Amino acid sequence: MVVKRTLWLLPLLTLTPVHSVSQQPTGYQLAGTAINTTSSSDPIAAPIQIVVRGDDCKLTVSPPLTGSGVCIIKNFVPASGQIEIISLGPPIIAWSGVIKGNFASGTYKIDNGSQTGYFYTALLGQPLVITSPQSVTNIPVRRSMCTPAVESSISGEVEGWSGETIFKLDNGQIWQQAEYDYNYFYEYHPDVTIYETTSGCRMKVEDEGETLLVKRIK
């Protein structure tokens, strides 16, 4: 949000990531309103929308708020409808709310707590069925290595990836590139989030637009 307030919103993401949740259909759209309440005397509202197609989800936040990013479902409790979502940004945003029928609402917060707000969204189109991540079938055991999502930092410098690049994290874990891809950038000690998708564990480096399929080797 900048106020420009970067509506670092992921609200709609509320029912998005196909990677953590099994659902029918796999394509749908959510729309609603996000309200930045960082300044209680001057709240700012804006339309938000999310479109999900298979494993891809796209978040759109209209002016005057801004913000977008890949999202994942960190936790979902079917009995109560409570859900926690992480937007990989940048910046990384966390939000929590409750799903009731085809409506979802709750609050969101930027990872450093500098901005907060709440949201209301509704499903457009066919009813959405969400089940607990634990009920997902045919998921390789290795995916448990990134469920819940791993949040850490790459130790030292990183100059993108180019084949079998290895990433050492501050938490002691070591991950390796698991798909053929080339992307050059330079960052020192960047934050990373490694999360589950239907194709395996995927890594998002802070401030970088592309993500990478990775596997844990230690």
CORUR-V445848 format. One record per residue. RES is the residue in one letter. PSI is psi as a letter, one per 40 degrees, with the letter a starting at -180 (NA if undefined). Layout:
# CORUR-V445848
RES/PSI
RES/PSI
This chain:
# CORUR-V445848
M/h
V/i
V/f
K/f
R/h
T/h
L/f
W/g
L/h
L/e
P/c
L/d
L/e
T/d
L/f
T/c
P/h
V/d
H/d
S/e
V/i
S/h
Q/i
Q/h
P/i
T/e
G/h
Y/i
Q/h
L/i
A/i
G/a
T/h
A/h
I/h
N/h
T/f
T/d
S/h
S/d
S/e
D/g
P/i
I/h
A/i
A/i
P/i
I/i
Q/i
I/h
V/h
V/h
R/h
G/b
D/e
D/h
C/h
K/h
L/h
T/h
V/h
S/i
P/i
P/e
L/i
T/i
G/i
S/i
G/i
V/i
C/i
I/i
I/h
K/d
N/i
F/h
V/h
P/d
A/d
S/e
G/e
Q/h
I/i
E/h
I/i
I/h
S/h
L/e
G/b
P/i
P/i
I/h
I/i
A/i
W/i
S/i
G/a
V/h
I/h
K/h
G/b
N/f
F/i
A/h
S/i
G/a
T/i
Y/i
K/h
I/i
D/d
N/e
G/e
S/d
Q/i
T/i
G/a
Y/i
F/i
Y/h
T/i
A/i
L/h
L/h
G/b
Q/i
P/i
L/h
V/h
I/h
T/i
S/i
P/d
Q/d
S/e
V/h
T/i
N/f
I/h
P/i
V/d
R/d
R/e
S/e
M/e
C/f
T/h
P/i
A/i
V/h
E/h
S/a
S/i
I/h
S/h
G/a
E/i
V/h
E/f
G/a
W/i
S/f
G/c
E/f
T/h
I/h
F/h
K/h
L/i
D/d
N/e
G/e
Q/i
I/h
W/i
Q/i
Q/h
A/e
E/i
Y/h
D/i
Y/h
N/h
Y/h
F/i
Y/h
E/i
Y/h
H/f
P/i
D/i
V/i
T/h
I/h
Y/i
E/h
T/i
T/e
S/e
G/a
C/h
R/h
M/h
K/h
V/h
E/h
D/e
E/h
G/d
E/i
T/i
L/h
L/h
V/i
K/i
R/h
I/e
K/NA
